Amino acid sequence: MKHRAVKRRSVVLGLGATAGVAAVGGIALSAQASGGTSTSSSSDAGSLAFDPDAYTELTTTVTDTAGAEHAVTYHFWKAITYVAKPVDATYQSLNVSVPVEIDGTAVDASNAPILFANSVGGYMPSSVADATGIGAGGMGGGMGGGAPSGAPSASASASAPGANGNTNATGGALSSNQLLALAAGYVVVEPGARGRTLKNSAGEYYGVAPAAIVDLKAAVRYVRANKGVIPGDTDRIVSAGTSAGGALSSLLGASGDSPLYAEYLEELGAADASDAIFATGAWCPITDLEHADGSYEWNWGGNALSTGKQVDQTVSKALRSQFAEYQAGLKLKGLNGFGTLNARNYDAYLVKQYLEPSATTYLAALSDTARETYLAANTFITWKNGRAGFSWADFLTHVGARKKNTPAFDAFDLSAGENNEFGKGTVISRHFTAYSLKNDTTGLTAKRLDSDIPEMLRLMNPMYFLADKPNEGRSKHWWIRLGTKDSDTSLTVSANIAAAANGLGDDVDHLYYWDQGHGANTDPGDFIAWIAKVTGHRAKAGGKAEK
């Protein structure tokens, strides 16, 4: 049995049980740790067997969304390498946290749901290797493009597109999700994954597409291969992620057990097990990248940049036309009987299905005085019979400046982080749409996209598995969230995922947070309750669980 140590941490979660109550501010976290020592890695790279005794016992205090404090003792397995042939174990490892006592009562989490929470942001590398407890993992590549900690013969290129702020690199599953899940008696798995800025000593980028999704699939396979040994119900895995992490969570849910990834998983020595998950949680997913420029311009094309300058309207108009063609081809029907979604009616759909309900929830939660003050400052909103109303045009004016130039994702000068995501070998960035290649400003002479780009796009897009060729192994439960002021992406992206999943008969819980921007998560308590609902998990007296 490995050495055990006891640590104590204090964690405070800001209040925010519902989208309306905490629509401003989000979640505030603070943590302190002291004393004790941590164990070494729970598994070497050559073994895919989970060691049930290789944990450290930690104690933490979690304040839930109602303000109540909970003392949680949990077992923490650190930096388990989840593939037999890792490219870089610093990133291809995972942590496991299992509650054993909550508020002095023993907890049996052997059949509890498993929250599978990635911390990927900006398609950057994510590592849990240096984490000292739950919720302490993060992007190993760093915002400034510095070298990731502990990565032998590798670096996160400082010159990589988006490494210095061109792409919003915040993201991943907010630690509030993990902490609340632990306090609810769930098992929490936090996987690391390679990211686009990683470069080896030969100058080759080894974390570009499809590395991140392959790594997450391999991590799921590790968990499922250790069924009955690793705590938790391996048939009730619920993924979570934000931004690019939300995109990967969506993709993980949509592409379960797809044979398209088989050769990549085999190369890593992934476990011979299913990589399907039970449910998907995705916040502001940056995905459907080959159509993202068009959807962004459809949404934000008329909004000026923060400088007050309008983007090139010739480019914006051309991209909007591409979106119209794409959306028509999807033939998706809106939720609640709206009808087929297209570029002409999507604005009305968003207002009716998401935006007005979001504003209504927010305003209804305010005091009468606060509501009057807000409405006085935002006269475009009508408030009648407890419901908010407004036009799409007024909503766009309310949001204000768009965050990204045009094209937003496949930049003509190859400067976007997504260009780096589709790099290959020693080539740092590539175009992944024909339109941007045609309008390239870097001096490229190629007339066609590289031959492997179509495959990479398929491997990185959940819509391929939901709308194009529905995947039977997909997740059947979807929790999707987005801020109404999130101009890092188009509001249509998450709505299309929701519409596609709903059209397949899946359970979809999708809403927008009023006046919130990128990365918002204002109802984490509701997410934890949703996990219990969809998995059928119920805690019994005495700490046991029943299904």
VENTALIN-V983856 format. One record per residue. RES is the residue in one small letter. OMEGA is omega in whole degrees, -180 to 180 (999 if undefined). NEAR is the number of other C-alpha atoms within 8 Angstrom. D_LAST is the distance of its C-alpha to the last C-alpha in whole Angstrom. Layout:
RES;OMEGA;NEAR;D_LAST / RES;OMEGA;NEAR;D_LAST
This chain:
m;-179;4;31 / k;178;7;32 / h;176;8;33 / r;175;9;31 / a;180;11;32 / v;176;11;31 / k;176;13;32 / r;179;10;31 / r;176;12;31 / s;-177;11;31 / v;-180;12;29 / v;177;12;30 / l;176;13;28 / g;-179;12;31 / l;179;10;29 / g;-176;16;28 / a;-180;13;25 / t;-179;11;26 / a;-177;13;29 / g;-175;13;32 / v;-174;10;32 / a;-176;13;32 / a;177;14;34 / v;173;6;36 / g;180;5;36 / g;-173;11;33 / i;176;11;31 / a;-179;7;33 / l;170;9;32 / s;-179;8;34 / a;176;8;33 / q;178;7;35 / a;179;8;35 / s;173;7;37 / g;173;7;38 / g;175;7;36 / t;-179;7;36 / s;179;8;34 / t;173;13;33 / s;-180;5;34 / s;-175;9;32 / s;-176;13;29 / s;174;12;30 / d;-172;8;34 / a;-176;12;34 / g;-176;7;35 / s;177;8;31 / l;177;12;28 / a;179;6;26 / f;179;9;24 / d;-175;8;26 / p;-177;7;23 / d;-173;6;26 / a;-177;11;28 / y;169;14;26 / t;177;13;28 / e;-178;12;27 / l;175;14;27 / t;-179;12;27 / t;175;12;27 / t;-180;12;27 / v;175;15;25 / t;-174;13;26 / d;-174;14;24 / t;175;12;25 / a;179;8;26 / g;-180;8;28 / a;179;7;26 / e;178;8;26 / h;175;11;24 / a;-176;12;25 / v;171;15;22 / t;-177;12;23 / y;175;12;22 / h;-172;13;23 / f;175;14;24 / w;-172;13;25 / k;169;15;28 / a;175;13;30 / i;177;12;28 / t;-170;14;30 / y;173;13;28 / v;-178;17;31 / a;-178;13;33 / k;-176;10;36 / p;170;11;36 / v;179;6;38 / d;-176;8;38 / a;176;9;35 / t;-179;11;36 / y;-178;14;34 / q;178;18;32 / s;-178;17;30 / l;174;16;26 / n;179;14;25 / v;177;12;22 / s;-176;13;21 / v;179;14;18 / p;177;17;18 / v;178;12;18 / e;178;12;20 / i;-179;14;20 / d;176;7;22 / g;-180;6;23 / t;-180;8;20 / a;-179;9;18 / v;174;12;15 / d;-176;10;13 / a;-175;15;12 / s;179;7;11 / n;-179;11;8 / a;174;13;9 / p;178;16;10 / i;173;14;14 / l;-178;14;16 / f;-168;12;19 / a;177;14;22 / n;180;14;26 / s;179;18;29 / v;173;20;31 / g;177;16;34 / g;-174;14;37 / y;178;14;36 / m;177;15;37 / p;-179;17;36 / s;-178;17;33 / s;175;16;33 / v;-172;18;31 / a;-177;11;33 / d;-179;7;35 / a;179;10;32 / t;179;6;32 / g;-178;7;28 / i;176;12;25 / g;-175;11;27 / a;177;9;30 / g;180;14;30 / g;-178;10;33 / m;-179;12;35 / g;-177;12;37 / g;178;17;40 / g;-179;10;41 / m;-175;9;42 / g;180;9;46 / g;179;14;46 / g;-180;11;46 / a;178;12;45 / p;-178;11;42 / s;172;6;41 / g;-179;5;41 / a;-178;10;42 / p;178;4;44 / s;179;6;47 / a;176;11;45 / s;171;12;46 / a;-170;13;44 / s;178;12;47 / a;-179;9;49 / s;180;6;51 / a;178;12;48 / p;178;14;47 / g;-178;15;45 / a;-180;16;45 / n;170;10;47 / g;179;9;45 / n;176;10;46 / t;178;10;42 / n;-175;9;40 / a;174;12;38 / t;179;8;36 / g;-175;16;32 / g;179;17;29 / a;179;15;26 / l;-175;12;27 / s;176;9;26 / s;178;11;25 / n;-178;12;22 / q;-177;14;21 / l;178;11;22 / l;178;13;20 / a;179;13;17 / l;-179;14;18 / a;177;12;18 / a;179;7;15 / g;-180;13;14 / y;170;15;13 / v;180;17;15 / v;175;14;18 / v;180;12;20 / e;-178;14;24 / p;167;16;26 / g;178;19;30 / a;176;15;32 / r;-180;17;35 / g;-165;16;37 / r;-176;15;40 / t;-178;17;43 / l;-177;16;42 / k;-179;14;46 / n;-175;11;47 / s;177;7;50 / a;179;5;51 / g;-178;8;51 / e;179;11;48 / y;-173;16;45 / y;178;12;42 / g;-180;14;39 / v;-178;17;40 / a;7;12;38 / p;-170;10;36 / a;-173;12;35 / a;-179;14;32 / i;177;12;30 / v;179;11;31 / d;-179;12;30 / l;176;12;27 / k;179;11;26 / a;179;14;27 / a;176;14;25 / v;179;12;22 / r;177;14;23 / y;-179;14;23 / v;-176;10;20 / r;178;12;18 / a;-179;10;21 / n;178;10;20 / k;-180;10;16 / g;178;5;16 / v;175;8;18 / i;180;9;18 / p;178;12;15 / g;179;12;12 / d;-176;12;10 / t;174;10;13 / d;-180;7;12 / r;178;11;11 / i;180;13;14 / v;-178;14;16 / s;177;16;20 / a;178;17;22 / g;-176;21;26 / t;180;19;29 / s;175;18;32 / a;175;16;33 / g;175;20;29 / g;176;19;28 / a;-180;16;30 / l;176;13;28 / s;177;15;25 / s;-179;13;26 / l;177;12;27 / l;180;16;25 / g;-176;15;22 / a;-168;14;25 / s;-176;13;26 / g;177;14;23 / d;176;9;25 / s;179;9;28 / p;-179;5;31 / l;-176;6;33 / y;-171;9;32 / a;-176;8;32 / e;179;7;36 / y;178;8;35 / l;179;12;32 / e;179;8;34 / e;-179;8;37 / l;-174;11;35 / g;178;10;33 / a;-180;14;30 / a;178;11;27 / d;-176;6;27 / a;178;8;23 / s;172;10;22 / d;176;11;22 / a;177;13;20 / i;-174;16;18 / f;-176;12;15 / a;-174;15;16 / t;171;16;20 / g;-177;14;21 / a;177;18;25 / w;178;15;28 / c;-177;17;31 / p;175;15;31 / i;-172;12;34 / t;-173;11;34 / d;-167;11;36 / l;-179;11;39 / e;177;8;41 / h;-173;10;41 / a;179;14;41 / d;179;14;44 / g;-179;13;45 / s;179;14;42 / y;-180;12;43 / e;175;14;46 / w;-176;11;45 / n;-169;9;43 / w;-174;11;46 / g;-179;12;49 / g;-180;6;51 / n;179;11;50 / a;173;13;52 / l;-179;13;51 / s;178;8;51 / t;-175;5;55 / g;-178;7;56 / k;175;7;57 / q;175;9;55 / v;179;10;54 / d;-175;7;56 / q;175;8;56 / t;177;6;57 / v;-179;9;54 / s;-180;14;52 / k;179;10;53 / a;180;8;53 / l;176;13;49 / r;178;12;48 / s;178;9;50 / q;178;10;48 / f;-180;13;44 / a;179;10;46 / e;180;8;46 / y;-177;9;43 / q;178;12;41 / a;-179;10;43 / g;180;6;42 / l;-180;8;38 / k;179;9;38 / l;175;12;35 / k;179;12;34 / g;178;11;33 / l;176;9;30 / n;173;4;31 / g;-176;6;34 / f;-175;9;36 / g;-177;7;37 / t;-178;8;38 / l;175;14;39 / n;-176;10;42 / a;-179;11;44 / r;-176;5;46 / n;-176;8;43 / y;179;10;40 / d;178;9;42 / a;179;8;42 / y;-179;12;38 / l;180;10;37 / v;-175;12;39 / k;-173;9;37 / q;-171;9;34 / y;-168;11;33 / l;178;12;36 / e;175;13;37 / p;179;11;34 / s;178;13;33 / a;179;10;37 / t;179;11;36 / t;-180;10;33 / y;-176;13;35 / l;-179;10;38 / a;-178;10;36 / a;-180;8;34 / l;171;10;38 / s;180;7;40 / d;-180;6;43 / t;180;7;46 / a;179;8;43 / r;179;11;43 / e;179;8;47 / t;-179;8;47 / y;-179;8;45 / l;177;10;46 / a;180;7;50 / a;-178;6;49 / n;-172;7;48 / t;178;7;50 / f;-179;7;48 / i;170;9;45 / t;-179;10;46 / w;-175;8;44 / k;-180;7;44 / n;177;4;42 / g;179;7;39 / r;179;10;39 / a;177;13;40 / g;179;9;43 / f;179;11;45 / s;176;7;46 / w;-179;9;45 / a;179;6;48 / d;177;9;48 / f;180;10;44 / l;177;10;46 / t;179;8;49 / h;179;6;46 / v;177;9;44 / g;-171;8;48 / a;172;9;48 / r;-176;12;46 / k;-171;8;45 / k;175;8;46 / n;-180;8;50 / t;-8;12;50 / p;-173;11;49 / a;-171;11;46 / f;174;12;44 / d;-174;14;46 / a;179;13;49 / f;-179;12;53 / d;177;7;54 / l;-175;14;51 / s;-178;12;50 / a;178;14;46 / g;-180;15;43 / e;173;12;42 / n;177;17;45 / n;179;18;45 / e;179;12;41 / f;172;14;43 / g;-178;15;45 / k;179;11;46 / g;179;9;48 / t;178;8;50 / v;-171;9;50 / i;-175;10;49 / s;176;13;48 / r;171;11;48 / h;178;13;48 / f;172;13;46 / t;-179;9;47 / a;-178;9;50 / y;-179;6;51 / s;175;13;51 / l;179;15;53 / k;-178;7;56 / n;-179;7;56 / d;179;11;56 / t;-177;7;58 / t;180;7;58 / g;178;5;60 / l;-179;7;58 / t;-179;4;60 / a;179;6;57 / k;-178;6;57 / r;175;6;54 / l;177;11;50 / d;-170;5;50 / s;-178;5;48 / d;-176;6;45 / i;179;10;44 / p;179;7;43 / e;180;7;40 / m;179;11;39 / l;178;11;39 / r;-177;8;36 / l;-175;9;34 / m;-173;13;34 / n;180;12;33 / p;-178;15;30 / m;177;11;32 / y;-176;10;33 / f;-179;13;30 / l;-175;14;29 / a;-177;10;32 / d;178;8;35 / k;-176;7;33 / p;-176;9;29 / n;-177;11;27 / e;-178;4;24 / g;-177;10;22 / r;170;13;22 / s;180;13;19 / k;180;9;18 / h;-172;11;17 / w;173;16;20 / w;-174;12;21 / i;-178;14;25 / r;-180;13;27 / l;175;17;31 / g;-178;15;34 / t;178;13;37 / k;-179;10;39 / d;177;13;38 / s;167;11;41 / d;-178;10;40 / t;175;10;38 / s;177;12;39 / l;-179;11;36 / t;-174;9;36 / v;180;14;34 / s;179;12;31 / a;177;9;32 / n;177;9;33 / i;-180;11;29 / a;-179;12;27 / a;180;12;30 / a;180;13;29 / a;179;14;26 / n;179;11;26 / g;177;9;28 / l;180;8;26 / g;-179;6;23 / d;176;10;21 / d;-175;9;19 / v;174;11;22 / d;-173;7;22 / h;174;10;26 / l;-179;9;28 / y;178;11;31 / y;-177;15;32 / w;177;14;35 / d;179;10;38 / q;-180;13;36 / g;-174;11;37 / h;176;12;36 / g;-178;12;33 / a;175;11;32 / n;-171;10;28 / t;178;13;28 / d;-178;11;25 / p;178;14;23 / g;178;13;21 / d;177;9;20 / f;179;10;19 / i;178;12;16 / a;178;8;15 / w;178;8;15 / i;179;11;13 / a;-178;11;10 / k;-174;8;11 / v;179;9;11 / t;-178;8;8 / g;-177;7;6 / h;175;13;5 / r;177;8;6 / a;177;9;9 / k;176;8;10 / a;179;5;14 / g;174;7;15 / g;178;10;13 / k;178;10;10 / a;177;12;7 / e;-179;8;4 / k;999;6;0
